Amino acid sequence: MNIYDVSRKAGVSIATVSRVLNGSPNVSDRTRNLVLEVMNDLGYTPNVFARGLGLGTIYTIGIMCSDSSDPYLAHAISYLERGLRTHGYDSILCCTGNSLETRQKYFNLLRSKKVDAIILAGSKLIEMNPMDNQYLIDASRELPIMLVNGYLKGENIYSTVCDDRHATHEAASRLISSGCRDILYLYTSYSYSGVNKMNGYQDALAGCGLPVREKYIRQCPKDVTSARDLLLRLDHSGLSFDAVLASDDALAVGAVKYANMTGREIPDSLSIIGYNNSSYALCTDPELTSIDSKIETLCNTTINTLMGVFHGSNVPTRTTIAADLIIRATTKF
Amino acid sequence: MNIYDVSRKAGVSIATVSRVLNGSPNVSDRTRNLVLEVMNDLGYTPNVFARGLGLGTIYTIGIMCSDSSDPYLAHAISYLERGLRTHGYDSILCCTGNSLETRQKYFNLLRSKKVDAIILAGSKLIEMNPMDNQYLIDASRELPIMLVNGYLKGENIYSTVCDDRHATHEAASRLISSGCRDILYLYTSYSYSGVNKMNGYQDALAGCGLPVREKYIRQCPKDVTSARDLLLRLDHSGLSFDAVLASDDALAVGAVKYANMTGREIPDSLSIIGYNNSSYALCTDPELTSIDSKIETLCNTTINTLMGVFHGSNVPTRTTIAADLIIRATTKF
């Protein structure tokens, strides 16, 4: 029996129970009395069960990611670890790779350590098939689940996401305004974030009355050489394109290398926009126009939300952060 | 009183005490009897104190690094975390930044958690002033300290290092053989690894009868734009150089950008060699010749050594791994 049972029995949110336990003034007398009554009925003892109220906590958060050496995730881990530490929390890191089975195994391992919460960093940790996320929903009855740039509906699941759809919509629209008509879209994975990015691209085309063509949407492994070689093949096959919009900077770097190799002028003959505004964006000649997906803000917001959950504040289950388009030398605008 | 007291009183190494406790055959009867006698005298109870023998362990290792978003360290964290997990150990990550004070604070925090060992990833965590490392030597009496590409002398301190000196010696020698005479050396920090790399460069010049000139040895922040701008300034000041050897790929990328900006032909007018063979090396046109510092091997060896310490095997306190020179398009050989 725990705070979640109290929440269910009283028919109020976990945050409300936390607020009652914390003596927060933001609770009506009626609700406070109801919660206290249920606690009494259940024989609930907050100082044993109230994880996250500073009672019974081990001050340790599990952080899961697919691969901490990926530049985007490496920054996420760094910001999360430092942010949690300023609040006095340790981080247990768990790199799970891409298999759902391993991920579930490590998730359960973290739970068995009685961590105070689990943060899932990266949209790829949420499966597209809802059945495959049931273990997260089940677990969220016992501890808060925090998603960094992923989304899953659930009462004790908190998402902080970048507005990827709006970001690629704007980027593609700017490409079209600058005269591009055949925009190749390169993506790495069909995740929550991946789908949003692709939808933004498609919306922008449709909004300008341009056709959405399957052959202009291509999946590619997240590395420079694969992207370069894919573009060489597409070019060789006779596909005509005047812009590349990529879901990751590594793919955009590959596009720069393709252009340099084939003598295409950037941006006059080929415009290129990357995603994440990583250190890759400054490595190429010309330097990449790229979408800044605000990973630091996402991580800080995730931690603030988590601290809010722990302190029984009224926190949103979903926070959306706007991206920025950082304009450099691979676009005509 | 613990295994370290037994080691001191018996005048044998901690590994030897572990071997006796493990019933290893690699101990002479004389030594075994001595150790058992000391244990008896001290009233030592292995199942309470013998951390690392699977008795009293919490199966958790502290990993410290200055910044887990640095590409080299991000890979180290990833390899260490996964490697430890295959042995059933959790990793508590701690990003300390560059201040000694913060590092000591977090080190003590990890110790207070009773972690089974602490891994320090990256040569910058070891101070050049021996006094400043005394806290590590003191702590090593109580738990194993593992250094990834750092070195510190001490009985229970284990280093796995890349042979950086040999690597830069070879790289500089190859540059000289290919006709370069004015080789600029760019470095980011004056750490154990940093000093070794610089010594290798100086040795190579001296070995070929070339002068070692202060003005050809320059410190630079570890980012692409700083390196590019430094080279533009040096060029503008009239310093003549026909090669750049850098202690990190980010600096070498900056050198490529300087050359592209000023119209110098790579490698005919300027040869460039980076360090770490990171994903940066493939981002530039032309792609970077770079020294592969074998971070995966360093991490795996560190973990194998640690497991050896835990199991009382006879492990070396220092293991040196040879680097590889990966030849691409920024050199004439």
Interface residues (C-beta under 8 A of the other chain):
Chain A: T60 I63 D67 S68 S69 P71 A74 H75 I77 S78 Y79 E81 R82 R85 D90 S91 I92 L93 C94 C95 Y106 K113 D223 V224 T225 A250 V253 V256 K257 N260 M261 S279 Y280 L282 C283 T284 D285
Chain B: T60 I63 D67 S68 S69 P71 A74 H75 I77 S78 Y79 E81 R82 R85 D90 S91 I92 L93 C94 C95 Y106 K113 D223 V224 T225 A250 V253 V256 K257 N260 M261 S279 Y280 L282 C283 T284 D285
